[in-house]
Amino acid sequence: MAGKEHLALACFIAPALAVYSLFLLGPVLGSFFYSLTNWNGFYQTMDFVGLKNFVNLGSDKVFMKAIRNTLVFTLFVVVIQNALAVPLAVALDSKIRGKQLLRTLFFVPAVLSPLVVGYTWMYIYEPQDGVLNTLLRVLGLSGWEQTWLGDPQFALYSIVAMAVWQFAGYSMIIYLANLQTIPADLYEAADIDGASGWQRFRSVTFPLLAPSVTINVVLSSIGTLKAFDIIFVTTKGGPYYATETMTTLLYSTAFTKGSFGYGTAIGVVMFLFVFVISLAQILLLRRREVHG
């Protein structure tokens, strides 16, 4: 009987395993192989070069700048996005009027295509007649006007603002769902003890938000480390590599310059970055959940 049950379970698992192997596992293993070659992506001929691509990455100044930009972009987006999402969730979990409408408005950007978001913000950031610079002029702050996406000093942080605007509402919804699972009697006990609003948040709310903090930090980190569309449509990695990330460099190397093997090596390094950072976050944040 046990053998028949195992066979039945295997029959159910087999289709999912086949799809997973075909569309995920196979390409991943193929990427590791191509990263060890000098394939240009167009012809079948290729030479095995071993770790040469990875050695060259170590001395590639553009790649090193792309790593720095990727990490800075990820750090700023993750921190700011979650720092905004928590108070938004707390506010919309209260008894304020119109909170259902506000929840929808904050969440809507998350369902928009990154291309739509990119083109919209390009209009906002437009140097001459863009919404932001026009508003600064109206407020008498013309000295603050910038070429937001064209100045290497501001370009990366301008894209950070775009990413935060798009996904802060997504993180807010996850925090909001967690807030609604916190027992009301804990707040009642805090009120009896004379706790202030800040003390209630610090001692009750925030510790019990640990599961959603783990989810949001890991998801936003993975999404930001792999961000491509919003950067490519706005700056394509410029100006002067100021917004070049591992994803945009991978694309330009493999598909514009025709160095598919070298570009795949960048993809392998990016995969390792995402894996290590995500694993470290899960281990550290889960520990906080257990002790919280």
C-alpha angles and dihedrals in degrees: 000000000000090000092054091049091051090049091050091049090048090053091054093046096044098075093049091046091049093051091046092050094046100046104027116014095041096052091045093053090043090054091055089052096047090049087067093056139066094234113155094206096244109066128051093229116096139154127225107240100172115211094345093111091053092046090052090050089060091062097036107112093194091053091049089051089048090054091050092048091048093052094044091047092049094046095050095044095047095046098043095040093053094039088058097039096057098056090041090054092047091049093049091047089061127081098269118143120259094016093144091057091045091051090054094047093050093047098046096082090059092064094050120101114257086235091058090047091048095051091044093053092044086062091047092049096043105135100224109032102006120135095245099050091041090053091049090053092049090051091050093250098118089138088070094058113121142174086247100189096027100054115081089214094060107021099089094045090048089058089047088059090051093051093047091049091052101046107026088089091052091055089044091059092053091050090046092054090051092048091056091058094057109106113247092221090070090062090045090054090049090051091051089052089053097248118171123229092264092047090051091052095045097044103032114015104040098045090050091049089067096107093053091044088057092048095046097044093048095044095046091046094051093045093048095045088055096040112137115138098061093048096043095050094049108035108354087223096308164145094080092330090300091137098027109134131178091265096051091044090049091053096047093044097048103034106024102035094032095232096132096163092051091044091051089053087057088051092052091051090048090051090053091048092052093045097048096042093046093047092049092049093049093049094047098042095043088055088056090051092054094049093039 
